[in-house]
Amino acid sequence: MQRRRVCGRTGTMFSIARIFEVMVATAFYSGLVYMFYDGTARRVGKVGSALLPAVWAARDPSVLVVTALHNQPCSYPRGDHLNFLSVMNKQDFARLHGYPIVATAIVADPALPSAWNKIGWLLRAYREFPTAEWYMWVDSDAMIVDPTFEIPFHDFGGKDLVAWGNAEQLKAGNALAGFNSGVMLFRRSKWTKQFLEAVAELGRVPEPELGERLKAELNAPDYEYDAGLRDQNGIVYELKRDGARALSHVKLVNWGYCLNCYWRDLQGRDNFTYSDEQVQFVDHFSGCQLCTQQSKDKGAYRECEAEFLRSYEFASSTLRNMQPPPAPRNATHFKQLAATPYCLGNTKAKECREAAAAAAKAAEEEAAALEAQLDADAEGPQPLHRHLLGLLH
C-alpha cells in the first residue's frame, strides 16, 4: 500500500490565525488548566497551574482528536513526564494536519467510573464540537509514530466506527482478540450517539452486576473474561449483542496500515513506521501502566518504557526532519515543561535545559515588550510603570 504523507506544507499554513474553538486540558503533577480557544483564551476551570495550549490554526475542523490522562498525579515519579510526552505527541500530529484537539485529565461524566472516561469524553466531544465529522480517540499509552500518515477517511464510506479488530473473534465475544479501543474513529451520526450512550449506560452499572452481565455475552471459547478491559468490554458487549446490524456500521482495519500496533510487534525496529507489509501508524503500549510503573507482563515494564521513549523520539525526529518543518512549539509550551517536577532543577536532561532557556528568553522578551508599550503611553504614570516591570522580574 502506498504511503500517504503530508508534504509541501508552508509556515504560513501553521501560523496562528483564526483559531477554531479548541478545548484543551492537560494534566501533570503541578496541576490542571482547562481552557477553550476561539482567538482569545478564556479560563473555564483551574486546579493548579499547568497548561499546554493547542494554539494553531485548525485548517481541518472536520476531524477532532481526543485523548485523556489520569485525573490524579502519577505514583511513579516519571509517569507525569511520560504523560506529558504523550500529549505532546498527539498535539504535534494534530498541529501538522490542522486538526483541533481535546487533551484532558478532567473526568467528563462523574456518573461514570474513571476507567470509562474515554466514553464520557467522546460523548462530551460529540455535544460540544458539533461541526466535527470524525472524532478520533487515542489512548494516552499510544504513541503516533508516523505523524505524517494521512488517514484514508475516503475508505470509510458508510461506516460509523473504525478500529483495529478481528470480525470472527468479535462476533464470538472475545473482547481481547476481537477489538481494541485504544485507537478509534467515530463518525458523527445518529448511530454513533446512540451507541456511545448505550456503552456509557453500561458503564454506570455497579459491580458485581456489571461483570455478570458482560460475561453473558463475552463468552468466546478461547477468552477468559478480563474485567480490566473495562470500556473495551462494554464496546464488544454492545456490538455482539446487537449482532449484524451493529457490525454493519463498523470497519475493522487490520491490513494495509497498522491503525493500532501492539508495541511488542515493533520492539527493536530501527524504523517504526514501515515494513514490507504495511505502514505503522500508532504504537500502542497496552498492558503497560506508565503512571504506576506496572506491566501485565511480569518484569517487562522497563522494556515498555524504553520503547515508549524511543517511539516518541522517532516521531519527533520525523517532524524535525520535515522540509519545511512544522510550526515550532510556542513559549507557553516551554514554560509548562520547565515548570514540571521532572524539569525543575533538572540540568541533565537536554529538553529541560532547552525549556528553561526558552522560558527565560520569553520572559525577557515579554518584559521588554511591556516596557516599550508603557514608554509609548504618554499618560502612563511612572511609578506604576516601574511597579509592573518589577512584578515581571
Residue pairs with C-beta under 8 A, 6 or more apart in sequence:
1 256
1 257
1 278
1 279
3 149
3 274
3 279
4 149
4 150
4 152
5 148
5 149
5 150
6 96
6 97
6 148
6 150
7 148
9 96
9 322
9 324
9 326
10 324
11 324
11 327
13 57
13 59
13 98
14 56
14 57
14 95
14 326
14 327
15 57
15 327
16 55
16 56
16 57
17 57
18 39
18 57
19 37
19 38
19 39
19 55
19 56
19 57
19 58
20 37
20 38
20 57
20 58
20 61
20 100
21 36
21 37
21 38
21 100
21 129
22 36
22 37
22 54
22 58
22 100
22 101
22 102
23 34
23 35
23 36
23 37
23 102
23 104
23 128
23 129
24 34
24 35
24 37
24 51
24 52
24 53
24 54
24 101
24 102
24 103
24 104
25 32
25 33
25 34
25 35
25 102
25 103
25 104
25 105
25 106
26 32
26 33
26 50
26 51
26 52
26 69
26 84
26 87
26 103
26 104
26 105
26 336
27 50
27 69
27 70
27 71
27 83
27 104
27 105
28 50
28 80
28 83
28 84
28 336
28 340
28 341
29 73
29 74
29 80
29 340
29 341
30 48
30 49
30 50
30 339
30 340
30 341
31 46
31 47
31 48
31 49
31 50
32 46
32 47
32 48
32 50
32 105
32 106
33 43
33 45
33 46
33 47
33 48
33 49
33 50
33 51
34 44
34 45
34 46
34 104
34 106
35 41
35 42
35 43
35 44
35 51
35 53
36 42
36 44
37 53
37 54
37 55
41 53
45 106
49 339
50 336
50 339
50 340
51 332
51 336
52 84
52 87
52 88
52 91
52 103
52 332
52 333
52 336
53 330
53 332
53 333
54 91
54 94
54 95
54 100
54 101
54 103
55 330
55 332
56 95
56 98
56 327
57 98
58 98
58 99
58 100
59 97
59 98
60 97
60 98
60 99
61 99
61 100
61 131
61 132
62 131
62 132
62 133
62 134
63 97
63 99
63 132
63 133
63 134
63 136
63 151
63 153
64 99
64 100
64 101
64 102
64 125
64 129
64 132
64 134
64 135
64 136
65 90
65 93
65 94
65 99
65 100
65 101
65 102
65 136
65 138
66 101
66 102
66 118
66 121
66 122
66 125
66 135
66 136
66 137
66 138
67 86
67 87
67 90
67 101
67 102
67 103
67 104
67 137
67 138
67 139
67 140
68 103
68 104
68 105
68 108
68 117
68 118
68 121
68 140
69 83
69 86
69 87
69 103
69 104
69 105
69 140
70 83
70 105
70 114
70 140
70 291
71 105
71 106
71 107
71 114
71 117
73 80
74 80
74 82
74 83
74 290
74 291
74 292
75 291
75 292
75 293
76 290
76 291
76 292
76 293
77 341
77 342
78 293
78 305
78 342
79 290
79 291
79 292
79 293
80 291
80 340
80 341
80 342
81 340
81 342
82 290
82 291
82 305
82 308
82 309
83 140
83 290
83 291
84 337
84 340
84 342
85 308
85 309
85 312
86 140
86 141
86 142
86 143
86 290
86 312
87 103
87 140
88 312
88 329
88 333
89 143
89 144
89 147
89 312
89 315
89 316
90 101
90 103
90 138
90 144
91 101
91 103
92 144
92 147
92 315
92 316
92 319
92 326
93 99
93 144
93 147
94 100
94 101
95 326
95 327
96 147
96 148
96 319
96 326
97 150
99 136
100 129
100 132
102 121
102 125
102 129
104 121
107 114
107 117
107 120
108 117
108 120
108 121
108 123
108 124
109 117
109 120
109 123
109 124
109 200
111 204
112 119
112 120
112 200
112 203
112 204
113 203
113 230
115 230
115 231
116 200
116 203
116 230
116 231
116 234
118 137
118 139
118 181
118 231
119 196
119 199
119 200
119 203
119 231
119 234
120 200
121 137
122 135
122 137
122 186
122 196
123 193
123 196
123 197
123 200
125 132
125 135
126 135
126 186
126 188
126 192
126 193
126 196
129 135
130 188
132 188
133 187
133 188
134 153
134 185
134 186
134 187
134 188
135 185
135 186
135 188
135 192
136 151
136 183
136 184
136 185
137 181
137 183
137 184
137 185
137 186
138 144
138 182
138 183
138 282
139 181
139 182
139 183
139 284
139 286
140 290
141 182
141 284
141 285
141 286
141 288
141 290
141 308
142 182
142 183
142 260
142 282
142 283
142 284
142 285
143 282
143 283
143 284
143 285
143 308
143 311
143 312
143 315
144 281
144 282
144 315
145 266
145 272
145 273
145 280
145 281
145 282
145 283
145 311
145 314
145 315
146 272
146 273
146 274
146 279
146 280
146 281
146 315
146 318
147 315
147 318
147 319
148 318
148 322
149 257
149 273
149 279
149 281
151 185
151 281
152 257
155 251
156 162
156 185
156 187
156 251
159 187
159 249
159 250
159 251
160 186
160 187
160 189
160 191
160 192
160 195
160 249
160 250
161 184
161 185
161 186
161 187
161 192
161 195
161 249
161 250
161 251
162 184
162 185
162 250
162 251
162 253
162 259
163 179
163 180
163 181
163 183
163 184
163 185
163 250
163 252
163 253
163 259
163 260
164 179
164 180
164 182
164 183
164 252
164 253
164 254
164 258
164 259
164 260
165 178
165 179
165 180
165 250
165 252
165 253
165 254
166 174
166 177
166 178
166 179
166 252
166 254
167 178
167 247
167 252
168 178
169 177
169 178
169 179
169 220
169 223
170 178
170 179
170 236
170 239
170 240
170 247
170 252
171 178
171 240
171 247
172 178
172 220
172 221
172 223
173 217
173 218
173 219
173 220
173 223
173 236
173 240
174 218
174 220
174 222
174 223
174 236
175 218
175 223
175 225
175 226
175 229
175 232
175 233
175 236
175 237
176 223
176 226
176 229
177 220
177 222
177 223
178 220
178 236
179 232
179 235
179 236
179 239
179 252
180 232
180 260
180 284
180 286
181 231
181 232
181 235
182 260
182 282
182 284
182 286
183 259
183 260
183 282
183 284
186 192
186 196
191 249
195 238
195 246
195 249
198 238
199 231
199 234
199 235
199 238
202 210
202 213
202 214
202 234
202 237
202 238
203 210
203 230
203 231
203 234
205 213
207 227
211 225
211 227
213 237
214 225
214 233
214 234
214 237
215 225
217 236
217 237
217 240
217 241
218 225
218 233
218 236
218 237
218 240
219 225
225 233
226 233
227 233
238 246
239 246
239 247
239 250
253 259
255 278
256 278
256 279
257 278
257 279
257 280
257 281
258 278
258 279
258 280
258 281
258 282
259 281
259 282
260 281
260 282
260 284
261 280
261 281
261 282
261 283
261 284
262 284
262 286
263 283
263 284
263 285
263 286
263 288
263 304
263 307
263 308
263 311
266 272
266 280
266 283
266 307
266 311
267 303
267 307
272 280
272 283
272 311
272 314
272 315
273 279
273 280
273 281
273 314
273 318
274 280
283 307
283 311
285 304
285 307
285 308
287 295
287 296
287 297
287 300
287 304
288 294
288 295
288 296
288 300
288 301
288 304
288 305
288 308
289 295
289 301
290 304
290 305
290 308
293 301
293 305
294 301
295 301
295 304
319 325
319 326
331 358
331 359
331 362
334 354
334 355
334 358
334 359
334 362
335 355
335 359
335 362
337 343
337 351
337 352
337 355
338 344
338 352
338 355
338 356
338 358
338 359
342 349
342 352
343 349
343 351
343 352
343 355
343 356
346 352
347 353
363 392
366 392
367 389
367 392
367 393
370 388
370 389
370 392
371 385
371 389
374 380
374 385
374 388
374 389
375 385
